[in-house]
Amino acid sequence: MNLQSLIKKSLVLWSLMIVAFAARVGNAQTHAGDIALLLINSRLNTSGGTYAGPLNGRVFEGIFPSSGLTDNPGFDSAAGFLGAGEKIRFDFVREVLYWNGTALTESPRSMTVAIGSSQATLSPTDFAGKAGFEIAGGDLNGAFHQHLFFSIGSGAPAGLYGVVLTLGPAGTSTFGTSEPFLMAFRRNAGSLNPAAGLDAMAATLVAVPEPSTLGLAAAGVAAAFACRCRRKAKIAVCNTVACASTIH
């Protein structure tokens, strides 16, 4: 083999190595199927859900295998997403949701979420939700990629199991908490019309009021109460004047 042929062969090998390396790096940076995180107006946002409609980006699907344990989907972000010292936590918004094929009903199982030594269990009767825990911070590039373990145990009845979460600030983070989002896991639910179950669960997110909405509602109630008090006071004054006129 002459020198020219050897150089060409070497160049081909190097090209193949570079392409393979680039593909490996690309795959490491893009995690298909994970929940994408980003900051919009200094508030955490979720995206990447395939559910159509106004809740697109806030509904995500997974599958419970026979073990009743899964760590998909995870959470992923681009580099530079988090600064030094910034971390993310999660919290439960409401109880475990369960679709039995015809309606949402009380879940036959609690759901445990864990990572490392941290775990929290949500029961079917935790209607007001429950505190979660701190997940993690970003890597050296400020990217966030973590997978939580979701479990309902082995032998769980078939159906669709859902959990509504929020992601919020921990550590030195100053960004705002995300809107509630749904993670729905199928458990042998192929014949149980899981699409209808997903619609039913997604509808519960619409019923979860935003903090700003709660503030406006409270302000409205306070204003209505004050107006009612002023009206009563006015009526009382008028009645007093009328009585005085009658006496004189």
C-alpha positions as CSV (number, residue, x, y, z in Angstrom):
1,M,0.0,0.0,0.0
2,N,1.5,3.3,-1.1
3,L,1.6,6.5,1.1
4,Q,-1.3,8.1,-0.8
5,S,-3.6,5.2,-0.2
6,L,-2.5,5.0,3.4
7,I,-3.3,8.7,3.9
8,K,-6.7,8.3,2.2
9,K,-7.6,5.3,4.5
10,S,-6.5,7.2,7.6
11,L,-8.6,10.2,6.6
12,V,-11.7,8.0,6.1
13,L,-11.1,6.4,9.5
14,W,-10.8,9.7,11.2
15,S,-13.9,11.0,9.4
16,L,-15.9,8.0,10.7
17,M,-14.6,8.5,14.2
18,I,-15.5,12.2,14.2
19,V,-19.0,11.5,12.9
20,A,-19.5,8.8,15.6
21,F,-18.2,11.2,18.3
22,A,-20.5,14.0,17.1
23,A,-23.5,11.6,17.1
24,R,-22.6,10.5,20.6
25,V,-22.4,14.1,21.8
26,G,-25.6,15.0,20.1
27,N,-27.5,12.1,21.7
28,A,-26.1,13.1,25.1
29,Q,-27.5,16.6,24.7
30,T,-30.9,15.6,23.4
31,H,-32.9,13.1,25.4
32,A,-35.9,12.2,23.4
33,G,-39.1,11.7,25.4
34,D,-38.0,13.7,28.4
35,I,-39.8,16.7,29.7
36,A,-38.0,19.8,28.4
37,L,-37.5,22.6,30.9
38,L,-37.0,26.3,30.1
39,L,-37.3,29.7,31.8
40,I,-39.9,32.1,30.4
41,N,-40.1,35.5,32.1
42,S,-38.1,34.0,35.0
43,R,-40.6,31.2,35.6
44,L,-40.0,27.5,35.1
45,N,-41.9,26.0,32.1
46,T,-42.4,22.5,30.9
47,S,-42.6,21.6,27.2
48,G,-42.4,18.6,24.9
49,G,-45.7,16.9,25.7
50,T,-47.6,15.4,22.8
51,Y,-51.0,16.0,24.2
52,A,-53.0,18.3,22.0
53,G,-55.0,21.3,23.1
54,P,-54.4,24.2,25.5
55,L,-52.6,21.9,27.9
56,N,-50.0,20.9,25.3
57,G,-46.6,21.1,27.1
58,R,-48.2,20.2,30.5
59,V,-49.3,16.6,29.9
60,F,-46.7,13.8,29.6
61,E,-47.1,10.1,29.3
62,G,-45.2,7.1,30.6
63,I,-45.7,3.3,31.0
64,F,-45.7,1.2,34.2
65,P,-44.2,-2.2,33.4
66,S,-45.0,-5.3,35.3
67,S,-42.7,-4.2,38.1
68,G,-44.8,-1.0,38.6
69,L,-41.6,1.0,38.5
70,T,-40.4,3.5,35.9
71,D,-38.0,6.5,35.6
72,N,-39.4,7.8,32.3
73,P,-40.0,10.5,31.3
74,G,-37.2,12.4,32.9
75,F,-36.4,16.1,32.9
76,D,-34.0,17.8,30.6
77,S,-32.8,21.3,29.7
78,A,-30.3,23.0,27.5
79,A,-26.9,24.2,28.7
80,G,-27.0,27.5,30.7
81,F,-30.4,26.7,32.1
82,L,-29.3,26.9,35.8
83,G,-26.7,29.1,37.4
84,A,-24.3,28.2,40.2
85,G,-26.1,27.2,43.3
86,E,-29.5,27.0,41.6
87,K,-31.5,23.8,42.2
88,I,-35.0,22.5,41.5
89,R,-37.6,20.8,43.7
90,F,-40.9,19.2,43.0
91,D,-44.2,19.1,44.9
92,F,-47.5,17.2,44.6
93,V,-50.5,19.3,43.7
94,R,-53.3,16.8,44.4
95,E,-53.9,13.1,45.1
96,V,-53.0,10.2,42.8
97,L,-55.4,10.1,39.9
98,Y,-56.7,6.8,38.5
99,W,-58.7,6.0,35.4
100,N,-60.4,2.5,35.5
101,G,-61.6,2.5,31.9
102,T,-64.8,4.3,32.4
103,A,-64.2,7.1,35.0
104,L,-61.8,8.7,37.3
105,T,-62.1,7.0,40.6
106,E,-60.0,6.5,43.8
107,S,-56.7,5.0,43.0
108,P,-56.1,1.5,44.3
109,R,-52.4,2.3,44.9
110,S,-50.3,5.1,46.3
111,M,-47.5,6.5,44.2
112,T,-43.9,6.8,45.5
113,V,-41.4,9.2,43.8
114,A,-37.7,8.7,44.6
115,I,-34.2,9.7,43.6
116,G,-31.2,8.6,45.6
117,S,-32.0,8.6,49.3
118,S,-34.9,11.0,48.9
119,Q,-38.5,9.8,48.5
120,A,-42.1,10.9,49.0
121,T,-45.3,8.9,48.8
122,L,-48.6,10.3,47.6
123,S,-51.8,8.5,48.7
124,P,-55.2,8.4,46.9
125,T,-56.6,10.7,49.6
126,D,-54.0,13.4,49.7
127,F,-56.5,15.8,48.1
128,A,-54.5,18.9,49.0
129,G,-51.3,17.5,47.6
130,K,-48.1,17.0,49.5
131,A,-44.6,18.3,49.8
132,G,-42.0,16.7,47.6
133,F,-38.3,17.2,47.8
134,E,-35.2,18.8,46.2
135,I,-34.2,17.0,43.0
136,A,-30.8,18.4,42.0
137,G,-29.0,21.3,40.4
138,G,-27.4,21.7,37.0
139,D,-24.2,20.2,35.7
140,L,-21.0,22.1,35.0
141,N,-22.6,23.6,31.9
142,G,-25.8,24.6,33.7
143,A,-27.8,21.9,32.1
144,F,-30.4,19.9,34.1
145,H,-31.0,16.2,33.3
146,Q,-32.6,14.1,36.0
147,H,-34.9,11.1,36.1
148,L,-37.1,10.4,39.1
149,F,-38.3,6.9,39.9
150,F,-42.1,6.5,40.0
151,S,-43.6,3.4,41.6
152,I,-47.0,1.9,42.3
153,G,-45.6,-1.5,43.1
154,S,-46.0,-4.8,41.3
155,G,-49.4,-6.4,40.6
156,A,-51.2,-3.0,40.4
157,P,-54.6,-3.1,38.7
158,A,-54.7,-2.1,35.0
159,G,-55.5,1.5,34.3
160,L,-54.1,5.0,33.9
161,Y,-52.3,6.4,37.0
162,G,-51.7,10.1,37.1
163,V,-49.8,12.6,39.3
164,V,-50.0,16.4,39.1
165,L,-46.7,18.1,40.0
166,T,-45.1,21.5,40.1
167,L,-41.4,22.3,39.8
168,G,-40.0,25.1,41.8
169,P,-36.9,26.9,43.1
170,A,-34.5,25.4,45.7
171,G,-31.0,26.4,46.8
172,T,-30.2,30.0,45.6
173,S,-32.8,29.8,42.8
174,T,-35.0,32.9,42.3
175,F,-37.1,31.7,39.4
176,G,-40.8,31.2,39.8
177,T,-42.7,27.9,40.2
178,S,-44.0,26.1,37.2
179,E,-47.7,25.7,36.3
180,P,-49.1,22.3,37.5
181,F,-48.4,19.6,34.9
182,L,-49.6,16.0,34.6
183,M,-47.6,12.8,34.3
184,A,-49.9,9.9,33.4
185,F,-48.6,6.3,33.4
186,R,-50.3,3.5,31.5
187,R,-50.6,0.1,33.3
188,N,-51.9,-2.5,30.9
189,A,-54.4,0.1,29.8
190,G,-54.7,-0.7,26.1
191,S,-58.3,-1.9,26.3
192,L,-59.4,0.7,28.9
193,N,-59.7,3.7,26.5
194,P,-56.6,5.5,27.9
195,A,-57.1,8.4,25.6
196,A,-60.4,9.2,27.3
197,G,-58.6,8.8,30.7
198,L,-56.0,11.2,29.6
199,D,-58.6,13.7,28.7
200,A,-60.3,13.3,32.1
201,M,-57.0,13.8,33.9
202,A,-56.0,16.8,31.8
203,A,-59.3,18.4,32.7
204,T,-58.3,18.4,36.3
205,L,-55.4,20.7,35.5
206,V,-57.8,23.3,34.2
207,A,-59.5,23.2,37.7
208,V,-56.2,23.9,39.5
209,P,-56.2,27.7,40.1
210,E,-53.0,29.6,39.5
211,P,-51.6,31.6,42.4
212,S,-52.3,34.8,40.6
213,T,-55.9,33.7,40.0
214,L,-56.3,32.9,43.7
215,G,-55.0,36.4,44.5
216,L,-57.5,38.0,42.1
217,A,-60.3,35.9,43.5
218,A,-59.4,36.8,47.0
219,A,-59.3,40.5,46.1
220,G,-62.7,40.2,44.4
221,V,-64.2,38.6,47.5
222,A,-62.7,41.3,49.7
223,A,-64.0,44.0,47.5
224,A,-67.5,42.5,47.3
225,F,-67.5,42.2,51.1
226,A,-66.4,45.8,51.6
227,C,-69.0,47.0,49.2
228,R,-71.7,44.9,51.0
229,C,-70.5,46.4,54.3
230,R,-70.7,50.0,52.9
231,R,-74.2,49.3,51.6
232,K,-75.4,48.0,55.0
233,A,-73.9,51.0,56.7
234,K,-75.6,53.3,54.2
235,I,-79.0,51.6,54.8
236,A,-78.5,51.9,58.5
237,V,-77.8,55.6,58.2
238,C,-80.9,56.1,56.1
239,N,-83.0,54.1,58.5
240,T,-81.7,56.3,61.4
241,V,-82.5,59.5,59.5
242,A,-86.0,58.2,58.6
243,C,-86.7,57.3,62.2
244,A,-85.5,60.7,63.4
245,S,-87.8,62.4,60.9
246,T,-90.7,60.3,62.1
247,I,-90.1,61.2,65.7
248,H,-89.9,64.9,65.1
